[in-house]
Amino acid sequence: MTTQQIPVVVLAGFLGAGKTTLLNHLLRSSRGTRIGVMVNDFGDIGIDAMRIAGQVGSTVSLGNGCLCCAVDASELDEYLEILTRPESRLDVIVIEASGLAEPQELVRMVLASENDRIVYGGLVQVVDAAEFSATRERHPETDRHLPIADLVVVNKTDRVSAAELLAVHETVGGLAGKAVVVDATHGRIDPELLFDRVVPEGEIEGQLSIEDILYGAEDGDGDPHAHPHAAYETVSLTAATPLHPRRLMAFLDARPEGLYRIKGFVDFGAADPDNRYVVHAVGRFLRFYPERWPEGEERLTQLVLIGSGVDVAGLRKELARCELDGPRDAPDEHAMWGVLRYVPRSEEEPV
């Protein structure tokens, strides 16, 4: 039986970009997902219980199953250890960085952590569309932060014209490379971009909850296309034929811009008949975790790909090309080497 790892998402952006607003939105939208929040620079979390967490080292329950603590960066590992204890039962941890923090340092600390109960969940960089040019002037380091982001949220898009937003996208796109760029107002992005939401037992998929009713129209105009889910696409693939390791790695190495998360199970067939491989990719980060096939379970490749502005039909075709094409297409003995490069050396467990 495997132990599920907890993704750790780093949320960064300069003061006023809307990090805390986005974080508040994630907490309101948790709907059964238990979120651990580590605030590196205490802000206005907007929840009464959080107001007592202004001192470094304090940890409070937010009442919806989520936990929050205010910490110094030097205490990151210590509090990751606390939040990942089984009794906390957290599903995801979000580190809100100080507005003046160097996000690459927090990312480095997460990746270097020896806590085998966590896995890197990506760097989310929030930028203010209305103040983007001024922010770059005040903080030239913006041009260093964007290239290492996995997801860029262009926030406050309701405060700029279409032409101004296009100019921001051109600059951000040029700096951020292959990072996914999504628009937002009031920090509202779909949590599915960052983590899997737990659907409470008895809730029917697609049914409006009280939280949907209370918060669903908070942006004002009631436009159904304004819902954050419309900003990305989800591609699901199930294949009964094993995948060729080399062709899958070629696909992953050249995965298109806009493809942000990949998760699921891969069957490599005769290349490793004893194991299925759990795959976890976020931005540029990629890991495979081999685990024994569950007894009696059908051997399938099952993948979910999440991104923004991706060619869904094209992705399906590219993944279909990774399937083995008969006995003559059998992988050689070295075919798994590319996959094994991304298998952790420690006894990490899959997400």
Summary of the structure (lengths in Angstrom):
residues: 351
radius of gyration: 20.7
end to end distance: 12.7
largest distance: 65.7
contacts: 1080
relative contact order: 0.14
helix: 33%
strand: 24%
